[in-house]
Amino acid sequence: MSLKVRINDDMKAAMRAKDTARLSAVRLLLAAIKQKEVDERIELDDAAVITVVDKMLKQRRDSVTQYEGAQRFDLASAERFEIEVLTAYKPAGLSEEQITAIVDDAIKTTGATGPTDMGKLMAVLKPQLAGKADMADVSKLVKSRLGN
């Protein structure tokens, strides 16, 4: 079953259960997916849907930080719930050891030696790790490995 079909099924289940909070979060995700499809005139595959989910998760995490800074804990709580709903659509992530092994292998493969090679290294790592690891954390690991 494709990820889009699963999301649609979850929307229908939330409607039947009258779970308005979950329904709202799933509808936001479906709207973002549809918007991307319309903008680019393509049918999104699972990898592209995961990219949309990642983008929405990043937005929600940023919102939680902003809301907590403004002492709006009610809104931060709502964003955390949406993060919980969206996280269910992400594939199981890689462990820190697996990510480190992939980064070390990519460093050997590309021959990266210093900070100037970071772009080349990230270009190799992104297709392998996108959707499976937080790319910000991967970037930090690459910087530390390259001696930044």
Contacts in CASP RR format, 6 or more apart in sequence:
PFRMAT RR
TARGET T0000
AUTHOR 0000-0000-0000
METHOD contacts of the structure
MODEL  1
MSLKVRINDDMKAAMRAKDTARLSAVRLLLAAIKQKEVDERIELDDAAVI
TVVDKMLKQRRDSVTQYEGAQRFDLASAERFEIEVLTAYKPAGLSEEQIT
AIVDDAIKTTGATGPTDMGKLMAVLKPQLAGKADMADVSKLVKSRLGN
1 9 0 8 1.000
2 45 0 8 1.000
2 46 0 8 1.000
3 46 0 8 1.000
3 49 0 8 1.000
3 50 0 8 1.000
3 89 0 8 1.000
4 33 0 8 1.000
4 44 0 8 1.000
4 46 0 8 1.000
4 49 0 8 1.000
6 89 0 8 1.000
7 26 0 8 1.000
7 29 0 8 1.000
7 30 0 8 1.000
7 33 0 8 1.000
7 49 0 8 1.000
7 89 0 8 1.000
8 30 0 8 1.000
10 22 0 8 1.000
10 26 0 8 1.000
11 23 0 8 1.000
11 26 0 8 1.000
11 27 0 8 1.000
11 30 0 8 1.000
14 22 0 8 1.000
14 23 0 8 1.000
14 26 0 8 1.000
15 23 0 8 1.000
21 78 0 8 1.000
21 81 0 8 1.000
22 85 0 8 1.000
25 81 0 8 1.000
25 82 0 8 1.000
25 85 0 8 1.000
25 86 0 8 1.000
26 85 0 8 1.000
28 56 0 8 1.000
28 82 0 8 1.000
29 52 0 8 1.000
29 53 0 8 1.000
29 56 0 8 1.000
29 85 0 8 1.000
29 86 0 8 1.000
29 89 0 8 1.000
32 52 0 8 1.000
32 55 0 8 1.000
32 56 0 8 1.000
33 44 0 8 1.000
33 49 0 8 1.000
33 52 0 8 1.000
36 44 0 8 1.000
36 48 0 8 1.000
36 52 0 8 1.000
37 43 0 8 1.000
37 44 0 8 1.000
42 48 0 8 1.000
44 52 0 8 1.000
47 130 0 8 1.000
47 131 0 8 1.000
49 89 0 8 1.000
50 89 0 8 1.000
50 90 0 8 1.000
50 91 0 8 1.000
50 130 0 8 1.000
50 131 0 8 1.000
51 130 0 8 1.000
51 131 0 8 1.000
53 86 0 8 1.000
53 89 0 8 1.000
53 90 0 8 1.000
54 90 0 8 1.000
54 130 0 8 1.000
54 131 0 8 1.000
56 82 0 8 1.000
56 86 0 8 1.000
57 83 0 8 1.000
57 86 0 8 1.000
57 87 0 8 1.000
57 90 0 8 1.000
60 79 0 8 1.000
60 80 0 8 1.000
60 82 0 8 1.000
60 83 0 8 1.000
60 86 0 8 1.000
61 83 0 8 1.000
63 75 0 8 1.000
63 76 0 8 1.000
63 79 0 8 1.000
64 76 0 8 1.000
64 79 0 8 1.000
64 80 0 8 1.000
64 83 0 8 1.000
67 73 0 8 1.000
67 75 0 8 1.000
67 76 0 8 1.000
67 79 0 8 1.000
68 76 0 8 1.000
90 131 0 8 1.000
91 131 0 8 1.000
91 132 0 8 1.000
93 131 0 8 1.000
93 132 0 8 1.000
93 133 0 8 1.000
94 102 0 8 1.000
94 129 0 8 1.000
94 132 0 8 1.000
94 133 0 8 1.000
99 129 0 8 1.000
99 133 0 8 1.000
99 137 0 8 1.000
99 138 0 8 1.000
99 141 0 8 1.000
100 141 0 8 1.000
102 125 0 8 1.000
102 128 0 8 1.000
102 129 0 8 1.000
103 121 0 8 1.000
103 125 0 8 1.000
103 138 0 8 1.000
103 141 0 8 1.000
103 142 0 8 1.000
103 145 0 8 1.000
104 145 0 8 1.000
106 112 0 8 1.000
106 121 0 8 1.000
106 124 0 8 1.000
106 125 0 8 1.000
106 128 0 8 1.000
107 121 0 8 1.000
107 145 0 8 1.000
107 146 0 8 1.000
109 124 0 8 1.000
110 117 0 8 1.000
110 120 0 8 1.000
110 121 0 8 1.000
110 124 0 8 1.000
111 117 0 8 1.000
112 118 0 8 1.000
112 120 0 8 1.000
112 121 0 8 1.000
112 146 0 8 1.000
113 146 0 8 1.000
114 146 0 8 1.000
114 147 0 8 1.000
114 148 0 8 1.000
115 143 0 8 1.000
115 146 0 8 1.000
115 147 0 8 1.000
115 148 0 8 1.000
117 146 0 8 1.000
118 142 0 8 1.000
118 143 0 8 1.000
118 146 0 8 1.000
118 148 0 8 1.000
121 142 0 8 1.000
121 146 0 8 1.000
122 138 0 8 1.000
122 139 0 8 1.000
122 142 0 8 1.000
125 138 0 8 1.000
125 142 0 8 1.000
126 135 0 8 1.000
129 135 0 8 1.000
129 138 0 8 1.000
END
